[in-house]
Amino acid sequence: MALKRNTWIGAAVVVVLAGAGMAWALRKPAEEIKWRTASVDRGDITQRISATGTINALVQVPVGTQVSGVVTDLYADYNSLVKKGQIIARIDPTVWETQLRDAEAALQRAQATYDNAKADFNRNKRLASLQLVAESDLEAKEMAMKTASGSLESARAALSKARINLGYCTIQAPVNGVVVARSVDVGQTVAASFSTPNLFTIAQDLSRMKVEASIDEADIGLVMVGQRAFFTVDSFPEKQFKGSVSEVRLEPITNQNVVTYKVVMEVTNEPKASQPSRTETGPGTARYVPSGGQVYQGDLALMPGMTANVSIVTSRREQVLRVPAVALRFNPNAFLKTEEGKKGEKASQGGSRGPTAKGIVAKREDRIWILENGKPKAVPVQAGVSDGQFTEISGDNLSEGMSILTGVEDTKKASSSASPLGGTPGGMPRR
């Protein structure tokens, strides 16, 4: 009997607790959505494209040799300041001097052969006029003279070529500039049989530099010649250099199925503020610089090969109506218990750019949302340029200061912090 009584008491307690829970649920107010809002304001929007590029001299000339031989002398080295026509290297001329003398001797032989053939033809011509020589003999003498004349011209060309090749043994700077690379040493043999070996690379003018950056195909349509560009380098992270787009190359570059295009920006190099200008040689200069030669001392900030973090200004709008960029991607239907809410929640989870937060669509929409009688209402707009933080908008029924929806407040954290034990509405812990 005691067991039955305890059972009935336990059942009664469960019924009482269930009734209390139902009563608490009926008295619980409906959960309200706390919307996060922002205002339509006026301001400037600067649209930019970011990329990474490499700095080089605007004109960079490789200097090679057209003849083979041993490098006997070098008169320039890394950082040497050179002028157009200045001798910067020599190739051993022994072989080419020999070829020149051989060509001179060949020319003398050809000249003698031609003179003899010409005199013979003239004699036979006079005899033919007296009908003492057959016509065929005269024609043979004429042919011999023309052949000798051709051999003479060939010998003259060979002599000219030998002189030119001997001149190639003296390497001269083709432009004014700075030597940025040296590829040979004294005593090294260079062979110009199949290709021209490079001895030096000369940057024509380090005061004018260029930045070459690869721009993705999704952004290249916004880039045009003349647009402003800004960039920084790791050596001077606090300094911003200015330039302009000078070339948008049409050549596509495909790497791992990603298509990019090369964009060239020109920039004026700036001097280092902490160092005076110096061009005199001193201790520690390169070994191949002759006494009295000038050496670039690194007085300018930008150097060839530096990595530039580039920002190209593609569009700028001043004092336009703008909204936070997230406002054009927010869809409040995902939080409403309606059929539209279910569609909005599916839309917020779709898209080709991966998963997004609830209520945030993958691509921006041409509408914003306002509250009308406590309910979200869509207002169609036309979106313009965007800097990633703000987006320009235009359309009817828009005004500065209008309150718009950008999201909802996160109420889950507040509710979980209110009941850290995860208890039931009645306050009893779950078993």
VEXDREN-2710 file (C-alpha; in Angstrom, 1 decimal):
% VEXDREN-2710
k/r/px/py/pz
1/MET/0.0/0.0/0.0
2/ALA/2.9/2.3/0.8
3/LEU/4.4/1.7/-2.6
4/LYS/1.1/2.6/-4.4
5/ARG/0.8/5.7/-2.3
6/ASN/4.4/6.9/-3.3
7/THR/3.6/6.1/-6.9
8/TRP/0.5/8.2/-6.9
9/ILE/2.3/11.1/-5.1
10/GLY/5.1/11.0/-7.8
11/ALA/2.5/11.0/-10.6
12/ALA/0.8/14.0/-9.0
13/VAL/4.1/15.9/-8.8
14/VAL/4.8/15.3/-12.5
15/VAL/1.3/16.5/-13.4
16/VAL/1.7/19.6/-11.3
17/LEU/5.2/20.4/-12.9
18/ALA/3.8/19.8/-16.4
19/GLY/0.9/22.2/-15.8
20/ALA/3.3/24.8/-14.4
21/GLY/5.5/24.5/-17.5
22/MET/2.5/24.9/-19.8
23/ALA/1.3/27.9/-17.8
24/TRP/4.8/29.5/-18.1
25/ALA/4.9/28.9/-21.8
26/LEU/1.4/30.5/-22.3
27/ARG/2.5/33.5/-20.2
28/LYS/5.9/33.9/-22.1
29/PRO/5.8/36.9/-24.4
30/ALA/6.5/36.3/-28.1
31/GLU/10.1/36.8/-28.9
32/GLU/10.7/40.1/-30.7
33/ILE/13.3/40.5/-33.4
34/LYS/15.8/43.2/-32.5
35/TRP/16.8/44.7/-35.8
36/ARG/20.2/46.3/-36.3
37/THR/19.9/49.6/-38.2
38/ALA/22.0/52.2/-39.9
39/SER/21.3/55.5/-41.7
40/VAL/21.6/56.6/-45.3
41/ASP/24.2/59.4/-45.3
42/ARG/26.3/61.4/-47.7
43/GLY/30.0/61.0/-48.2
44/ASP/32.8/60.2/-50.6
45/ILE/33.4/56.8/-52.0
46/THR/36.7/55.7/-53.6
47/GLN/36.7/52.4/-55.5
48/ARG/40.0/50.7/-55.6
49/ILE/41.7/47.5/-56.9
50/SER/44.5/46.0/-54.9
51/ALA/47.3/44.0/-56.3
52/THR/50.9/43.1/-55.8
53/GLY/53.6/44.1/-58.4
54/THR/57.3/44.3/-59.1
55/ILE/59.3/47.5/-59.4
56/ASN/61.8/47.9/-62.3
57/ALA/63.5/50.7/-64.1
58/LEU/61.3/52.3/-66.8
59/VAL/63.9/51.4/-69.5
60/GLN/66.3/48.5/-68.7
61/VAL/68.8/47.6/-71.5
62/PRO/70.7/44.2/-71.6
63/VAL/74.2/44.7/-73.0
64/GLY/75.7/41.7/-74.9
65/THR/78.5/40.8/-77.3
66/GLN/78.2/39.7/-80.9
67/VAL/81.6/38.0/-81.0
68/SER/83.0/35.1/-79.0
69/GLY/86.2/35.3/-77.0
70/VAL/87.8/35.8/-73.6
71/VAL/86.8/38.8/-71.5
72/THR/90.1/40.6/-71.0
73/ASP/89.0/43.9/-69.3
74/LEU/86.0/45.2/-67.5
75/TYR/85.5/48.9/-66.8
76/ALA/82.2/48.8/-65.1
77/ASP/80.6/46.9/-62.2
78/TYR/77.4/46.8/-60.1
79/ASN/76.0/50.3/-59.5
80/SER/78.4/51.9/-61.9
81/LEU/77.2/55.2/-63.5
82/VAL/77.9/55.0/-67.2
83/LYS/77.4/57.3/-70.2
84/LYS/76.4/56.4/-73.7
85/GLY/79.5/55.4/-75.7
86/GLN/81.6/54.7/-72.6
87/ILE/83.8/51.6/-72.9
88/ILE/82.7/49.1/-70.3
89/ALA/84.4/45.9/-71.4
90/ARG/86.8/44.3/-73.9
91/ILE/87.0/40.9/-75.6
92/ASP/90.3/39.4/-76.6
93/PRO/90.8/40.7/-80.2
94/THR/93.6/38.4/-81.3
95/VAL/91.4/36.1/-83.5
96/TRP/89.6/39.1/-85.0
97/GLU/92.7/41.0/-85.7
98/THR/94.0/37.9/-87.6
99/GLN/90.8/37.7/-89.6
100/LEU/91.1/41.4/-90.4
101/ARG/94.6/41.0/-91.8
102/ASP/93.5/37.9/-93.8
103/ALA/90.6/40.0/-95.2
104/GLU/93.0/42.8/-96.2
105/ALA/95.2/40.3/-98.0
106/ALA/92.2/38.8/-99.7
107/LEU/91.2/42.2/-100.9
108/GLN/94.6/42.8/-102.4
109/ARG/94.5/39.6/-104.3
110/ALA/91.0/40.3/-105.6
111/GLN/92.0/43.8/-106.6
112/ALA/95.0/42.4/-108.6
113/THR/92.9/39.8/-110.3
114/TYR/90.3/42.4/-111.3
115/ASP/93.0/44.8/-112.6
116/ASN/94.5/42.0/-114.7
117/ALA/91.1/40.9/-116.0
118/LYS/90.1/44.4/-116.9
119/ALA/93.4/45.1/-118.8
120/ASP/93.1/41.8/-120.7
121/PHE/89.5/42.7/-121.7
122/ASN/90.5/46.1/-122.9
123/ARG/93.3/44.7/-125.1
124/ASN/91.0/42.1/-126.6
125/LYS/88.4/44.8/-127.2
126/ARG/90.9/46.8/-129.3
127/LEU/91.9/43.7/-131.2
128/ALA/88.3/42.9/-131.8
129/SER/87.7/46.3/-133.3
130/LEU/90.4/45.4/-135.9
131/GLN/88.8/42.0/-136.4
132/LEU/91.9/40.2/-135.0
133/VAL/90.1/38.5/-132.2
134/ALA/87.0/36.3/-132.4
135/GLU/83.8/37.6/-130.9
136/SER/83.6/34.6/-128.5
137/ASP/87.0/35.3/-127.1
138/LEU/86.0/38.9/-126.3
139/GLU/82.9/37.7/-124.5
140/ALA/85.0/35.3/-122.5
141/LYS/87.4/38.1/-121.4
142/GLU/84.4/40.3/-120.5
143/MET/83.0/37.4/-118.4
144/ALA/86.3/37.0/-116.6
145/MET/86.5/40.7/-115.8
146/LYS/82.9/40.7/-114.4
147/THR/83.7/37.6/-112.2
148/ALA/86.8/39.4/-110.9
149/SER/84.8/42.5/-110.2
150/GLY/82.3/40.4/-108.1
151/SER/85.2/38.7/-106.2
152/LEU/86.6/42.2/-105.5
153/GLU/83.3/43.4/-104.0
154/SER/83.0/40.3/-101.9
155/ALA/86.5/40.8/-100.6
156/ARG/85.7/44.4/-99.7
157/ALA/82.6/43.2/-97.8
158/ALA/84.6/40.6/-96.0
159/LEU/87.1/43.3/-95.0
160/SER/84.3/45.5/-93.7
161/LYS/82.8/42.6/-91.7
162/ALA/86.2/41.8/-90.2
163/ARG/86.6/45.4/-89.1
164/ILE/83.2/45.5/-87.6
165/ASN/83.8/42.2/-85.7
166/LEU/87.0/43.7/-84.4
167/GLY/85.1/46.7/-83.2
168/TYR/82.6/44.4/-81.4
169/CYS/85.5/43.4/-79.2
170/THR/85.2/46.8/-77.5
171/ILE/81.8/46.9/-75.5
172/GLN/80.3/50.3/-75.2
173/ALA/77.4/51.5/-73.1
174/PRO/74.3/52.0/-75.4
175/VAL/72.6/54.4/-73.0
176/ASN/73.2/56.6/-70.0
177/GLY/72.3/54.8/-66.8
178/VAL/73.3/52.6/-63.9
179/VAL/74.6/49.1/-64.2
180/VAL/72.2/46.9/-62.2
181/ALA/73.6/43.5/-63.2
182/ARG/77.0/42.1/-64.3
183/SER/77.1/38.5/-65.7
184/VAL/80.8/38.0/-66.5
185/ASP/84.3/38.2/-64.9
186/VAL/87.7/38.9/-66.4
187/GLY/89.0/35.7/-67.9
188/GLN/85.6/34.3/-68.7
189/THR/85.0/33.0/-72.2
190/VAL/81.8/34.1/-73.9
191/ALA/80.3/32.3/-76.9
192/ALA/78.1/34.1/-79.3
193/SER/77.5/31.2/-81.7
194/PHE/73.7/30.7/-81.2
195/SER/72.6/33.6/-79.0
196/THR/74.0/36.9/-77.7
197/PRO/75.4/36.4/-74.2
198/ASN/74.6/39.3/-71.8
199/LEU/77.5/41.0/-70.1
200/PHE/75.6/43.8/-68.2
201/THR/72.2/45.1/-67.6
202/ILE/71.9/48.9/-67.5
203/ALA/68.9/50.8/-66.1
204/GLN/68.6/53.9/-68.1
205/ASP/67.1/56.2/-65.5
206/LEU/66.4/55.2/-61.9
207/SER/64.5/58.4/-61.3
208/ARG/61.7/57.0/-63.4
209/MET/60.4/53.6/-62.4
210/LYS/57.6/51.3/-63.4
211/VAL/55.4/48.8/-61.4
212/GLU/54.1/45.7/-63.2
213/ALA/51.1/44.2/-61.5
214/SER/48.9/41.2/-62.5
215/ILE/45.2/42.1/-62.3
216/ASP/42.5/39.4/-62.2
217/GLU/40.1/39.2/-65.2
218/ALA/37.2/40.1/-62.9
219/ASP/38.7/43.5/-62.2
220/ILE/40.7/44.3/-65.4
221/GLY/37.6/45.9/-67.0
222/LEU/37.7/48.7/-64.4
223/VAL/41.4/49.6/-65.1
224/MET/42.1/52.3/-67.7
225/VAL/45.2/54.3/-68.7
226/GLY/45.6/57.5/-66.7
227/GLN/44.1/56.2/-63.5
228/ARG/45.9/57.1/-60.3
229/ALA/47.8/54.4/-58.4
230/PHE/49.3/54.3/-55.0
231/PHE/51.7/51.7/-53.5
232/THR/54.0/51.0/-50.6
233/VAL/57.1/48.9/-50.3
234/ASP/58.3/46.9/-47.4
235/SER/61.4/49.0/-47.0
236/PHE/59.3/52.2/-46.4
237/PRO/56.0/50.9/-45.0
238/GLU/55.0/54.4/-43.8
239/LYS/55.5/56.1/-47.1
240/GLN/53.0/56.1/-49.9
241/PHE/54.3/56.4/-53.5
242/LYS/52.1/57.9/-56.2
243/GLY/52.0/56.9/-59.9
244/SER/49.6/56.5/-62.8
245/VAL/48.5/53.6/-65.1
246/SER/50.5/53.9/-68.3
247/GLU/49.7/50.6/-70.0
248/VAL/47.0/47.8/-69.8
249/ARG/48.4/44.9/-71.8
250/LEU/46.0/42.8/-73.8
251/GLU/48.1/39.6/-73.4
252/PRO/46.3/37.1/-71.1
253/ILE/48.4/35.2/-68.6
254/THR/46.9/31.9/-67.5
255/ASN/48.2/30.2/-64.3
256/GLN/46.3/27.3/-62.8
257/ASN/43.2/28.2/-64.7
258/VAL/43.4/31.8/-63.4
259/VAL/43.5/34.5/-66.1
260/THR/45.3/37.7/-65.3
261/TYR/46.5/40.7/-67.3
262/LYS/49.6/42.8/-66.8
263/VAL/49.1/46.5/-65.9
264/VAL/52.1/48.9/-65.9
265/MET/52.2/52.0/-63.7
266/GLU/54.8/54.7/-64.0
267/VAL/56.1/56.4/-60.9
268/THR/58.7/59.1/-60.1
269/ASN/61.4/57.8/-57.8
270/GLU/62.0/59.9/-54.6
271/PRO/65.3/60.5/-52.8
272/LYS/65.9/59.1/-49.3
273/ALA/65.4/61.8/-46.8
274/SER/68.2/60.6/-44.6
275/GLN/71.0/60.5/-47.1
276/PRO/72.6/63.2/-49.2
277/SER/73.3/62.7/-52.9
278/ARG/76.7/61.1/-53.5
279/THR/78.4/59.9/-56.7
280/GLU/82.1/59.8/-55.9
281/THR/83.8/56.5/-55.5
282/GLY/85.2/55.5/-52.1
283/PRO/86.3/52.5/-50.1
284/GLY/84.3/49.4/-50.7
285/THR/83.4/50.2/-54.3
286/ALA/83.2/47.4/-56.9
287/ARG/86.5/46.1/-58.1
288/TYR/86.0/46.7/-61.8
289/VAL/85.3/50.4/-61.5
290/PRO/88.3/52.4/-62.7
291/SER/89.9/55.1/-60.6
292/GLY/87.7/58.2/-60.8
293/GLY/84.7/56.3/-61.9
294/GLN/81.3/57.2/-60.6
295/VAL/79.1/54.7/-58.6
296/TYR/75.5/55.0/-57.6
297/GLN/75.2/55.2/-53.8
298/GLY/71.6/54.2/-53.4
299/ASP/70.3/57.7/-52.9
300/LEU/66.8/56.9/-54.3
301/ALA/64.2/55.0/-52.3
302/LEU/62.9/52.6/-55.0
303/MET/65.2/49.9/-56.3
304/PRO/64.6/47.4/-59.1
305/GLY/63.0/44.1/-58.0
306/MET/61.2/45.5/-55.0
307/THR/57.7/44.2/-54.3
308/ALA/54.9/46.9/-54.4
309/ASN/51.6/46.6/-52.7
310/VAL/49.5/48.5/-55.3
311/SER/46.1/50.2/-55.0
312/ILE/44.6/51.5/-58.3
313/VAL/41.8/54.1/-58.0
314/THR/39.2/53.1/-60.5
315/SER/36.4/55.4/-59.6
316/ARG/35.7/58.2/-57.1
317/ARG/32.3/59.7/-56.2
318/GLU/32.0/62.7/-53.9
319/GLN/29.1/63.6/-51.6
320/VAL/26.7/60.9/-52.8
321/LEU/24.0/58.9/-50.9
322/ARG/25.6/55.8/-49.5
323/VAL/24.8/52.9/-47.2
324/PRO/26.9/50.3/-45.5
325/ALA/27.7/47.6/-48.1
326/VAL/26.1/44.9/-45.9
327/ALA/22.7/46.6/-46.2
328/LEU/22.5/45.4/-49.9
329/ARG/23.2/41.8/-48.9
330/PHE/20.9/41.6/-45.9
331/ASN/17.6/39.8/-46.4
332/PRO/15.2/40.0/-43.3
333/ASN/12.9/37.3/-44.7
334/ALA/15.2/34.7/-43.2
335/PHE/14.0/35.8/-39.7
336/LEU/10.2/36.0/-40.5
337/LYS/7.9/33.0/-39.9
338/THR/6.3/33.3/-43.3
339/GLU/6.6/31.6/-46.6
340/GLU/8.7/34.5/-47.8
341/GLY/10.9/33.9/-44.7
342/LYS/11.6/30.4/-45.8
343/LYS/12.5/31.5/-49.3
344/GLY/14.7/34.2/-47.8
345/GLU/16.5/31.7/-45.6
346/LYS/17.2/29.5/-48.5
347/ALA/18.5/32.5/-50.5
348/SER/20.8/33.5/-47.6
349/GLN/22.3/30.0/-47.6
350/GLY/22.8/29.7/-51.4
351/GLY/25.2/31.3/-53.9
352/SER/28.3/30.2/-55.5
353/ARG/30.7/31.9/-53.1
354/GLY/30.3/29.5/-50.2
355/PRO/28.2/29.5/-47.0
356/THR/27.1/32.8/-45.6
357/ALA/25.5/33.9/-42.4
358/LYS/21.8/33.6/-41.9
359/GLY/20.1/36.6/-43.6
360/ILE/23.1/37.5/-45.7
361/VAL/22.9/36.7/-49.4
362/ALA/25.9/35.7/-51.4
363/LYS/25.5/38.6/-54.0
364/ARG/24.3/42.1/-53.3
365/GLU/20.7/42.9/-54.3
366/ASP/19.4/46.2/-55.7
367/ARG/17.2/46.9/-52.7
368/ILE/17.4/48.0/-49.1
369/TRP/15.0/47.3/-46.3
370/ILE/13.2/49.7/-44.0
371/LEU/10.7/49.2/-41.1
372/GLU/7.1/50.2/-41.9
373/ASN/4.5/49.6/-39.2
374/GLY/7.1/47.3/-37.5
375/LYS/7.6/45.1/-40.5
376/PRO/10.4/45.0/-43.0
377/LYS/9.7/46.6/-46.4
378/ALA/11.9/46.4/-49.5
379/VAL/12.9/49.7/-51.2
380/PRO/14.3/49.2/-54.7
381/VAL/17.6/51.2/-55.3
382/GLN/20.3/51.4/-58.0
383/ALA/23.7/50.5/-56.6
384/GLY/26.8/52.3/-57.8
385/VAL/30.4/52.2/-56.9
386/SER/31.6/50.6/-53.7
387/ASP/34.8/50.7/-51.6
388/GLY/33.9/47.5/-49.7
389/GLN/32.6/49.4/-46.6
390/PHE/30.1/51.8/-48.2
391/THR/28.1/51.5/-51.5
392/GLU/26.6/54.4/-53.5
393/ILE/22.8/54.2/-54.0
394/SER/20.2/56.1/-56.0
395/GLY/16.5/55.9/-56.6
396/ASP/13.1/57.3/-55.7
397/ASN/12.0/57.8/-52.1
398/LEU/15.5/58.0/-50.8
399/SER/16.6/60.6/-48.4
400/GLU/19.6/61.4/-46.2
401/GLY/19.1/60.1/-42.7
402/MET/16.7/57.3/-43.6
403/SER/16.9/54.4/-41.2
404/ILE/17.6/51.0/-42.9
405/LEU/18.1/47.4/-41.8
406/THR/21.5/45.9/-41.8
407/GLY/21.0/42.8/-39.6
408/VAL/19.6/41.5/-36.3
409/GLU/21.0/41.5/-32.8
410/ASP/22.3/38.2/-31.6
411/THR/19.8/37.2/-28.8
412/LYS/21.1/33.6/-28.4
413/LYS/24.1/34.7/-26.4
414/ALA/21.9/36.7/-24.0
415/SER/19.5/33.8/-23.4
416/SER/22.3/31.3/-22.9
417/SER/24.0/33.5/-20.4
418/ALA/20.7/34.0/-18.5
419/SER/20.5/30.2/-17.9
420/PRO/24.1/28.8/-17.7
421/LEU/22.9/25.4/-16.5
422/GLY/20.6/25.0/-19.5
423/GLY/17.6/24.4/-17.2
424/THR/14.0/24.1/-18.0
425/PRO/11.5/27.0/-17.8
426/GLY/10.6/25.9/-14.4
427/GLY/14.1/26.3/-13.1
428/MET/14.8/22.6/-12.6
429/PRO/18.0/21.2/-14.1
430/ARG/17.7/18.6/-16.9
431/ARG/18.5/15.0/-16.0
END
